[in-house]
Amino acid sequence: MQLYSTNGISEKVGIEEAIFQGLPADNGLYMPEKIPVLPDNFWESSHELSFSEIALEIASAFFENEIPKDELKVLIKKAIDFDAPSNQIDKDLYCLELWHGPSMAFKDFGARFMAAVMSYFLKKNNREINILVATSGDTGGAVAQGFYNTPNINVFILYPKGKVSDIQEKQLTTLGKNVKALEVDGTFDDCQKLVKTAFLDAELRSNHHLASANSINIARLIPQSFYYAYAYSRLKEKGLPIVFSVPSGNFGNLSAGVIAYKMGMPVEHFVAATNVNKVVPEYLKSGDYTPIKPSISTISNAMDVGDPSNFPRLKALFGNKYEEVKDKIKGFAYTDEETKEGIAEVKEKFDYVVCPHTAIAYLGLKDYRSFSNQHKVSEVFLSTAHYAKFLPDVEKVLGDKLPIPERLEELTQKEKVATSMSTTYEDFKSYLIKEL
Ligand SMILES: *Cc1c(COP(=O)(O)O)cnc(C)c1O
């Protein structure tokens, strides 16, 4: 498979190169030249297949000449060894729970699959790489867990001191082995700047293989299509068209849904549900794309994105035709007040607890319902994180102490190991040279 850059200047590359480069030199995004379409009988008989079997058919359509199918099968089984159930919470209403992985957020799908695929290529070529990531919280946990104990890969995670939640910090700093945490005495932007400077440092790069685990890496997008297809396979028997509501920030998750749709999966509509960083809902209304800079802080902070990095991909999936994007995707946006009301409503009506991001996806379905005029569909809202990752906010809304899953509880007992780092590039560089 060949991939092109959405900016149209950089050369086309194969998927292995796209994964290790992350970003094309022209600063666009890598996109498959053609989205492979799976045959109708695959979709029709998909209810007979397991999650891994569905995932394998999708992944092998992208990797067919690069990774033999039997090896891809092993990679998928190892990377995604957790469930993605569509939990029915009302008649025709389902919550697609994407937080059964190690960091309890949906980014586990992308990070673990990317780690497995990178490790496969590195072993094959007998190479090693060093991944540098700056995180403001959630991505770091998924990347740390995803790459933990992966042969041929070292990971350095930079996070701003005192600016990530306790649980997030523990997820970054308690693994050890090939995962090193750096606690930077500054902001997330300082962390990002250190990483960017390292990538531009010719001396460092000539001696060491550096790579990013950026959320726009194509290897993080493909595995996110798996769970849409899996949800479809389990819900199609109900005989209703399906609507997916996706709580969105950088729009990787929604783009992955559209990839599954373009591969032949029947979908009535997607709902793009955002917080007040509503660049895409506004675009869907007017056709104008106006970034919000700087982005606005909200309680659904993993979606505080004012210029979504995957937006060019989303458009490209529809051949850059606004009318087609608008026909398939309906956009709605919510304030923090509305988000809190959503958390309370889901608890009251269905006795089910959701995180702020998930509440926004739920609210998106309510507005979709009034738009679609009660036309009967199976409604699916994606739950992108377990509520316990956002415990203080959720407990405040519900006025009650909530149980914490064992996996997170255990973390709080573990000891944090992190190297303190200043915001000076020279300090970071000498640390890296010592460690690499
Ligand atoms: C990253 C994230 C999102 C946003 O996903 P995008 O792919 O960036 O749109 C939503 N919810 C949670 C919990 C996240 O961590």
Ligand as a Chemical Component Dictionary entry (heavy atoms), coordinates in Angstrom:
data_LIG
# 
_chem_comp.id                   LIG 
_chem_comp.type                 NON-POLYMER 
_chem_comp.pdbx_formal_charge   0 
_chem_comp.three_letter_code    LIG 
# 
loop_
_chem_comp_atom.comp_id 
_chem_comp_atom.atom_id 
_chem_comp_atom.alt_atom_id 
_chem_comp_atom.type_symbol 
_chem_comp_atom.charge 
_chem_comp_atom.model_Cartn_x 
_chem_comp_atom.model_Cartn_y 
_chem_comp_atom.model_Cartn_z 
_chem_comp_atom.pdbx_ordinal 
LIG C1 C1 C 0 -8.016  11.527 23.033 1  
LIG C2 C2 C 0 -9.369  11.452 23.649 2  
LIG C3 C3 C 0 -10.543 11.884 22.973 3  
LIG C4 C4 C 0 -10.494 12.531 21.620 4  
LIG O1 O1 O 0 -10.177 11.631 20.590 5  
LIG P1 P1 P 0 -9.676  12.189 19.166 6  
LIG O2 O2 O 0 -9.298  10.992 18.409 7  
LIG O3 O3 O 0 -8.525  13.105 19.467 8  
LIG O4 O4 O 0 -10.837 12.934 18.582 9  
LIG C5 C5 C 0 -11.758 11.707 23.601 10 
LIG N1 N1 N 0 -11.843 11.182 24.835 11 
LIG C6 C6 C 0 -10.764 10.769 25.529 12 
LIG C7 C7 C 0 -10.930 10.216 26.896 13 
LIG C8 C8 C 0 -9.485  10.886 24.960 14 
LIG O5 O5 O 0 -8.411  10.496 25.655 15 
# 
loop_
_chem_comp_bond.comp_id 
_chem_comp_bond.atom_id_1 
_chem_comp_bond.atom_id_2 
_chem_comp_bond.value_order 
_chem_comp_bond.pdbx_ordinal 
LIG C1 C2 SING 1  
LIG C2 C3 SING 2  
LIG C2 C8 DOUB 3  
LIG C3 C4 SING 4  
LIG C3 C5 DOUB 5  
LIG C4 O1 SING 6  
LIG O1 P1 SING 7  
LIG P1 O2 DOUB 8  
LIG P1 O3 SING 9  
LIG P1 O4 SING 10 
LIG C5 N1 SING 11 
LIG N1 C6 DOUB 12 
LIG C6 C7 SING 13 
LIG C6 C8 SING 14 
LIG C8 O5 SING 15 
# 
